[in-house]
Structure formats: structure tokens, C-alpha cells
């Protein structure tokens, strides 16, 4: 069996069974475990499955990088963004998380909205840069490149301080 054929078969088995156990599959197909493991490693590198000890599981869409995740349910995200943005009222302080759907929320905020947006996402901040009446407060932290957001204890402390300040102001 050619490499391409083996890989297609592995993906078919994974779709049907929901998992691959390398030892069991090697016995069933009459292939060495090393061959199965090598194919699984290569398929995992391509993002087609998740390699686990002893075999493989279906790839989680969340495992992809930011650009790849933008393509997941790409037709639904703008609708979600519009619906969420419609809930934001003038004068509100809104916390917008990072992520590909959250970018759609920021993208669909009215251009003339007067509000404060707090975020730890450079993507959200950039999306709102052209909104003249939206004040953007960007909280920092170490950049988590997978999701394009700030992370670490300093970021969490910033959020806590922001929550306290907003509570005291209301």
C-alpha cells in the first residue's frame, strides 16, 4: 500500500471509529507500528488529526492557528458578530475577549458608537482603531501567539483592577 493510500485509510478509519490505536491497527492491516506511527505523526503535522500516546484522535478545530480558525464556520461568524454588537449600547463599558468570532463583534460595532471597549486582544484593538468615538483600553501581557491575545498574571491583575474601577464608578 502506498503512503498516500495508507494516510487516506487512516483518516477514513479515524472518521468512522473516532480514534486510532496504532497497535491494533498495525495488526489489522499487517503493517508495522512504526509505519502507522510515522503516518500519524505526518498527518498530525498537517493538522489533520491529533496525535496521542498509542494512536490518534480527530483534530480539534481549536488547535489550528488564528488564521486557520478564521476559516472555521466563517459564514456564521459575521452573523454572530452582528447579533452581539447589536447588544452594545452607547455609554457602556464592554469587555471583548480575543478570538476570531470576537473580531467579528468588534467589526460590527456601529462606527458612531460612544463606548469604552476593554480587551487583551491586539486584533480587537486594531479593528476598533478607526472607530473615532470608541475608547479602546488594551490590557497587556505576554502575547499568546496561538490566539493573538495577552496572557499572564499581570494581565489578570489588570482585569481585576479594571473591574474594581468600574464597580467604584457605578
C-alpha positions in Angstrom: 0.0 0.0 0.0 1.4 3.4 -1.0 1.9 6.1 1.7 -0.9 8.3 0.3 -3.3 5.3 0.3 -2.3 4.5 3.9 -2.9 8.0 5.1 -6.3 8.2 3.4 -7.2 4.9 5.0 -6.1 6.2 8.4 -8.2 9.3 8.0 -11.2 7.2 6.9 -10.8 4.9 10.0 -10.5 7.9 12.2 -13.7 9.5 10.8 -15.6 6.2 11.3 -14.2 5.0 14.6 -13.4 8.3 16.3 -9.9 7.1 17.2 -6.9 5.1 16.1 -5.0 2.7 18.2 -1.7 2.1 16.4 -1.0 -1.4 17.8 -4.5 -2.7 16.9 -4.5 -1.1 13.5 -1.0 -2.4 12.7 -2.2 -5.9 13.4 -5.4 -5.5 11.5 -3.6 -4.0 8.4 -0.4 -6.2 8.6 1.8 -3.1 8.9 4.4 -2.3 11.4 3.5 0.0 14.3 6.4 2.2 13.3 4.8 2.8 9.9 1.5 3.6 11.4 3.1 6.0 14.0 5.1 7.7 11.2 2.0 8.3 9.1 0.1 9.6 12.2 2.9 12.0 13.0 2.9 13.3 9.5 -0.9 13.7 9.4 -0.7 15.5 12.8 1.9 17.8 11.4 -0.6 18.7 8.6 -3.3 19.4 11.3 -5.5 16.5 10.1 -5.5 14.7 13.4 -4.3 14.9 17.0 -1.5 12.6 17.9 -1.9 10.9 21.3 0.0 8.2 23.1 -0.6 5.0 21.3 -2.6 6.4 18.4 -4.6 9.4 17.3 -7.9 11.3 17.8 -9.7 13.7 15.5 -8.1 17.1 15.2 -9.8 19.8 17.2 -10.5 22.9 15.1 -9.3 24.9 18.1 -5.8 23.5 17.6 -5.3 25.5 14.4 -3.6 28.9 14.4 -5.6 32.1 14.3 -5.7 32.3 10.5 -6.9 28.7 10.2 -9.6 29.3 12.9 -10.9 32.3 11.0 -12.0 29.8 8.3 -14.0 27.6 10.7 -17.7 28.4 10.3 -16.6 31.6 8.5 -20.2 32.0 7.2 -21.6 32.0 10.7 -19.2 34.4 12.5 -20.3 37.6 10.9 -23.9 36.9 11.9 -22.8 36.2 15.5 -20.8 39.4 15.4 -23.7 41.4 14.2 -26.0 40.0 16.9 -23.6 40.5 19.7 -22.7 44.0 18.5 -26.4 44.9 18.4 -26.5 44.4 22.2 -23.9 47.1 22.9 -25.4 50.4 24.0 -23.9 53.9 23.9 -22.1 54.7 27.1 -21.4 51.1 28.1 -18.0 49.7 29.1 -17.7 46.4 27.2 -15.1 43.7 27.7 -14.3 41.9 24.4 -12.3 38.7 24.6 -9.9 37.6 21.9 -10.7 35.2 19.1 -11.9 35.0 15.6 -15.6 35.4 16.5 -14.8 38.3 18.9 -13.1 40.1 16.0 -16.5 40.0 14.2 -18.2 41.6 17.2 -15.8 44.5 17.1 -16.1 44.7 13.3 -19.9 45.1 13.6 -20.0 47.8 16.3 -21.6 50.9 14.8 -19.0 53.4 13.6 -20.6 56.2 15.6 -20.9 54.2 18.9 -19.8 56.1 22.0 -18.5 53.4 24.4 -15.4 52.0 26.1 -14.0 48.7 25.0 -11.6 46.8 27.2 -9.6 44.0 25.6 -6.5 41.9 25.8 -6.5 41.3 22.1 -4.4 43.3 19.6 -6.8 42.1 16.9 -9.8 43.7 18.6 -7.8 46.9 19.3 -6.8 47.2 15.6 -10.3 46.5 14.5 -11.5 49.4 16.6 -8.7 51.8 15.7 -11.0 53.6 13.1 -13.9 54.0 15.5 -13.5 57.7 16.5 -15.8 57.6 19.5 -14.9 54.2 20.9 -12.3 54.4 23.6 -10.1 51.3 23.5 -8.3 50.2 26.6 -5.9 47.4 25.8 -4.6 45.3 28.6 -1.2 43.8 28.1 0.6 40.7 29.0 2.8 38.2 27.2 1.4 37.5 23.7 -0.1 34.1 23.3 0.5 33.7 19.5 -2.0 30.9 19.0 -4.9 33.1 19.9 -3.3 36.6 19.4 -4.1 37.7 23.0 -2.2 38.8 26.0 -1.8 36.3 28.8 -0.1 36.1 32.2 -0.7 37.1 35.8 -0.1 40.8 35.1 -3.0 40.7 32.6 -5.3 39.1 35.1 -4.4 41.7 37.7 -5.2 44.4 35.1 -8.6 42.9 34.5 -9.3 42.8 38.3 -8.2 46.4 38.7 -10.4 47.4 35.8 -13.4 45.6 37.3 -12.8 47.3 40.6 -12.5 50.7 39.0 -15.8 50.2 37.0 -17.6 49.0 40.1 -16.5 52.0 42.1 -17.6 54.3 39.2 -21.1 52.9 39.1 
